């Protein structure tokens, strides 16, 4: 995406530069545990050269931007800490390098439990990456008088440190990522789209929605298709088949109890980075909240449906799953049932028997509410501040809501249903920008949708034009141009 937009901006008369590490970063966000660094690095360097040659942008390499003596001196100043927690406090010009490095350690190891002595050196390596990235960006912005930047992720030791330095230097940053809805791009201003979604209020949503009408028929068809295995409405479908026996199994889970709470967690490490709250700082803590609740309410059935993507993570060197956070003693709690990630019983099989859902970081909140299921959230996701969920910040608040579930009095208001409907349409149709430039298959590149780079100039491709305007700061939000506005 960066290359396509860079080429398009260049055709429109803008100077475009690409910041590249040129292979000098031993620990970068291009690497994960178990991956061969020499092979990955050689491929990365080759791709960097091809990127600039293909899209005609000017390369700017770390090695040309960094003063090695200054880097070494600064590293000595901030890297002298001995413990993981001390290194986490490391900063450069107020930029939280330690936090960015910590997210890289989680990504590298593909687990959320990283604050242990054996990972201190790994954190130190990613701290060096974050510092070099911040200083390279600092040098580039000042040398080339950069005014706007376009990048992905907005997190980790490279993208996160780069974004913070750009903002510190007064540069407007457009951040993009591929969402799960059709794999279409979604954007944030000066932050990841995930962080922006958390910060947006329902009032913000209504402001962006003002020129549009909610297409209820579309929402109904989308969520109906989403629940069907292999429907393709989302870029990844976790359920390939539907088992008739699964619904019967789910129905049996509620028998003998006053109510059923379905628990839908995210994936350890991936789900913790943005979903953590002051009340629940990690998925491990969320598992603890589940155990606490089950012990407090023996007449309620608590059913954990582990995220189906975890079975894929295991094959990708992940060393933690949500299920692994429950001890043998936890598993013996009579009213607690843990459904593993590879089970035939899907999240959707639980919906008909669910009285309320307890979530942490999952994207299922909207469709749960649209199915009239109250949702209790202990962490954060895109539905925070939207008037859709029951958000809890203490054990007392959680207990109060579960008392209402047990009494059969926890229900959704009309405002909550309306907010969920409006936000669903906003997020699915407006925030996900229909990609008219690149064809993908499950996040893998297939081909370009344009015949020649020259066709990217001007406004011949509506989404490309909308993204260019967003990258240049001409629009506050990048909205899907293919959605029909209300007639004036």
N, C-alpha and C positions, 0 to 999 in steps of 0.2 A: 504493500500500500504506500509506504513512504516513497518508493521509487516512482510509482505512477504519479502521485501527487507532486513530487519534486519536478518531474519532467513536465507536467502540466503547468506548474507555476513558472518554470523557465520559459516555456513557450509563450506565456503571457507577459514576459519581459522582466521577471524577477531573477535576482541572483540566488542561486541555490547551492548550499554546501552540505556535505555529509560528514559527520563525525564518525571516525572509524578507529578501532583499536589497533588494526594492522597486525594482530597476533601477539601483542606485547603483554596482554593480561593472562597470567597463568590461571587465575581463578576468575572466571567471568560467568555471566548468567547464560552462557552458551553451553555450560558444562553441568552434568549431574553425576552423582556417584555411580560408578560402574561403567561410565563412558570413557573411551580412550581419548585422553586429552590431545596427544599428537595428531591423531586422525581428525578429531573434531576441530582442532585449531587450524590445521592445514586446509580443511574444507571451508572454514569460516573466512580465512584470508583470501582464498580463491573467489568465494562468493562476494566478498567486499570489492575486489577488483572488477568482477563482472557487473556488479551493481552500478558502479560509477560509469563503466563503459556503456552499459545498456541504456541508462537513463540520462546520461550526459551531465551529471552533477559533479561538482568539484570536490575531490576528497580532501579531508583534513585529518591527519593522523596524530594519535597521541604522542608519538615519538617526536614530532615536529612542534608540538604545543607545550610539552612538559619540560621544566627545568629539573633535571634529576637531583641536583643538590638541594633544591628547595623541597622537593618531594621527600627526600630522605630526612631532612631536618624536621619537616612537619610530622612525618611518621614517627620520628623519635619522640616528639612532643606529645602526640596523642596516643601512640601505641605502646607506651610504657606500662600501661595497666596490666595487672597480673590475672585478674579473675574475669569470668564471662560478663558479670554484671558491670564491672568497671569499664570494660571495653564497650559495652552497650551504651555508655554515656558519652562516647567519643563524638566530638563535633568539629566542624571546620566552618568558620564564619557563621556559626549558628545552625548550620545544616546538620541534622541528626544522622551522621554517618553510621553510628552504631546500630541504629534501628534499621537502616537500609541493609547493612551487612547481615544483620540477624535474619531478615527475610530471605536473603540469599542463601544462608546456611540451611534454612528450612526447605527452600526450593532444591538445593543441591542434594540434601539427604532425603528429601521427600518425606519428612516427618515433622511434627510440631514440637516434639520434646527435644530441644537442642541445647538448652541451658545447662550443660553438664561439663565437668572439667576436661573431658577428652575432646571437646569441640572448641576449646579456647583458641588453638592455633588455626583452625579452619576459620573461625570468626575473624582472627587477626588478618588472614589472607584476604578475606572479602572486604575488610575494613580498608586495606591497601587499595583494592579495586575501586571502592567508593571514593576514596580520597583522590586517586589519579583521575577518575572520571570527573569529579567536581572541579579539579584544577584545570583539566583539559578544556572543559566547557567554559570556565572562567576566562582562560586565555583566548579561546576562539571567539567568544562574544566580544571581547575588547578589541581583538585584532581586526575582525571583520565587521564590527558594528551590527551584530545580529539584532533584529527587532522581533522576529517571529520564529517559532520552532514547531515542528510536527514530529511526533514520536509515538511509540506504543508503550503499553504497560503502566508507566508512572510509578513503578515500585522496583525493588531490588537494588543491588549495589551499583548497577550501571544506570538504568533508566530512572530510578528514584533519585539518586544523587544528581544526575544530570538535570532532571526537572526542577529540583529545589534550587540548584545554582542558577538556572535560567530565570526562574521567578525572582530570585534575589537580585539578579542583574537587570531586572525590569523587562524581561522578554515575555511576550505573550506565548503561551504554550497550548497547542492542541494535542490532546492525548487520545489515542484510538485503541480499540481492541475488537476482536470478533466475538460477537455475542452468540448465544446458543440458538437464537431464533433464525433459522435459515443460514447461520454462519455469517450473517450480515454485519457490517461494521457499526460500532456504537462509540460515542465520543464523550470526552470530558474536557472542561476548560481548566487548565492549570492543575489538574489532578486526574487520577484514573476515573474512568466512567463508573466504576464500582463505588468509589468514594463520593463522586458527585451524586450518584443515585441515593446514597445514604443521607447526604446533606439536604437534598431537595425536599421541600415541604409540599403538602397537598395544594397550597396556594400557588406555588411555583408551577406545579403540574397544570392547574386550571388556567394559569396565564398562557402557557404554551398551547393548551388545548382550545383556547378561545376561538380560533378560526375553523375548528373541526367539530364534526358530530361523531359521537361514538357509534360505530357500526356493530350493533349487538349481534346480528347474524354472523358476522365474521368471528367475533369472540366465541360464540357458541360452537361454530364449526372448528375453530382452532383448538379449543380445549377438548372437544370430542375426539379430534384426530390425535392430539397429544397423548391421550390415554390409550391409544391403540398401538400395539407393538409394530415398530418399523414403519410408522406413518410418514416419516420424513419431514414433518413440519418443523422439527428441531434438527439442528445439524448432527446431533448425536442421539440415537435411540438406545436406551439401556436395556429394553425388554424386547427380545426377538420373537418370543412366542407368548401365548396366553394359555394358562392352565385352568381348565374348568374346576379342578379340585381345589385350586387356591382360594377361590371365593368361599367355598364351604369351610375350609380351614380357618379363614379369617372370621367367618360368622361364629364359629365355635369358640373363638378367643374371648368373646364377650360373655358367654354363658356363666352364670353364677356371680356376676359382678354388677355393681350399681352403675357403672359407666366404663368407657374405654378411652384412654388417652393414647393417641398414636404419636410416636416421637420420630421426627425426621431430621437427622443431623446432616452436616456437610462432610467433607473429607478432611481428615487431619492434615495439617500444614496448609493446604489450599484453602480450607474453610476458615482457618483461624486468622489469616492476615487482615481481612477486612471485617469479619463478623465479631471479633472480640469486643466485649464491652467491659465496663468497670465491674459489673456484677458477675459476668461470665467471661473470663479472659482466654479460655481455650476450650477445645472440644473435650479434653480430659476433665476440665472443671464441669462442663455440661453433663458429662456422664455421671459425675458426682451429684449434680442436681437431680438427675433422673432417679438415682438410687435413693437420695434423700426423700424425694416425693413418693416413691413407691413404699417406703417404710412408713411414711406419715399417713398414707391412705390405702390401707390393706383392702378396702372394699372397691377400689378402682383398679382396673386392669391397665398396666402400662406396657405398651408394645413398641419396641424399638425396631424400626425398619432401617438397617444400615444402608448407606448410599450405594446403589448398584455399581457406581464407577470404581468402588474400592477393589473389586475383583480384577479390574484392569490395572490398577495401581500396583497390585502385588507383582504383576509381571513387569513392572517398570521400576523395580528395586525399592518400592516403598516399604518401610519397615514398621509402619503403624497402621492400624485400622481403628475405627470407632469401637468395634467389638472388643479390641484388645485392651480397652480401658476399663473393662468390667472384670472383676476378680471372680474366682470360683465361688466365693461366698455371695457375691452380688447375684450370680446366676441361680443361686438356690432360693432367692426371694420368690415366694409363691406367686405373687401377682405381677412379676416382671418377666416379660418374654422378649428375647432378643432374636430377631430374624436376620440372618447373615446376608451379606451383600449378594451372594450367588443363589439365594433361595428363589423358588418359583413364585412365591407370594410377592406380588408387587405392591408398591405404595398405593396404587389405585384399588387394589383388592381390599385394602383397609378402609377406604373412604366410607362405604356404606355402614360400617359398624363403629365409626369414630364419633365420639361425643365432643371432643376437642383435640386439637393438635398442639404439641409442644415442639418448637423448632429452634435451630441454631444455624443461621447462615444459609439455609436452603432457599431455592428459588420457587418452592411450591406454595408459598404463602398465599399468593393471589388466587390460585385456582381452588385452594381449600376454602377460602372465604366465599368465592363465587359459588361453591357447592354448599354454602350455608354452614360451614364448619368453623367454629371459633378457633382462632389461632393465638397461642401464648408464645411470646418470644423472649428469650433471656439474653440474646446477643444483638447483632445488628444485621440487617440486609436492606435491600432497596425499599422495603415497605416501612422503614422507620420514619416517623414524622408524617405519615400519610393518613392517619386516622383509620387504619384498617385492622391493626393487630391490638391485642392486649399485651402491652410492653411492660415487663417487670424489671425492677431494679433491686429487689431484696427477697430474701426467703419469705418474709411475712407477706409480701404482695403475691408471691407464687402460691403460698398456702391459701390465701384468701380466694384466689381464682379457682383453685382445685376444690375448695369447699363448695363453691357455686356449681362446679361441674357435678359433684357428687349429689348435690341437692336438685340438680336439673334446672338451674336458674341462669346458667351462663349462656347468653345468646348475643347475636349480632344485632346492632341497631341498623335502621334504614340508611343512616349516614355512612356507616362502615361498608355496607353493601355497595352504595353508590360510589364511594371513594375507591373501592376495589375495582369496580367496573371501569371507572375513568382512568385509574392508573394502569390497569391491564392494557387498555387500548393505547394509551400514551406510550408505555414502555415497548409494547410489541410492534405497533405500527409506526409511531413517530420517531422513537429513539433509534430503532434499528433501521439503518439507511440501506435501501435496496441497492445492492452492488451491481452497477452497470459497467464495471471495468474488469473484474476478475471472476472467473468461474472456479469454484472449489468443490471438493468432495470430502466431507468430514474433515474440514480444516486443511486438507491437502490441496495444493495448487494444481489445477487442471490446465487452464489456458487463459489467455487474455481475451476479453470480449471486444476489443478494438483491433482494427487491421494494422494500424501504424501509430507510432508515438505522436506523430503530427496531429492526429485526430483528437488528442487530449486538450488542445488549446481551445479557448473560447468556451461556449456553453452548450456544445452539441451533446454532451453526456450530463444529464441533470444532476445525478448524484456526485459526479466528479466536480461539477461546478459548485455544488453546495458545500462540498468538503474543502474546496479551495477557499471559498469565502470564509468558512469557519477557521481554517488555518491562518488566514490573514487577519483574523479578528474582526471581520465585517459583520459577523453574526454571533450572538451570545451562545446559541445552541445550534447544533447541526441536526436539522429536522429532515426526515425522509421526504424528498420532493415529489415522490410518486403517489403520495396520499392526497386525495382530492379535498380541497378546501370547501367550506360552506359557501354557497353562492351569496354574493353581496347584494 
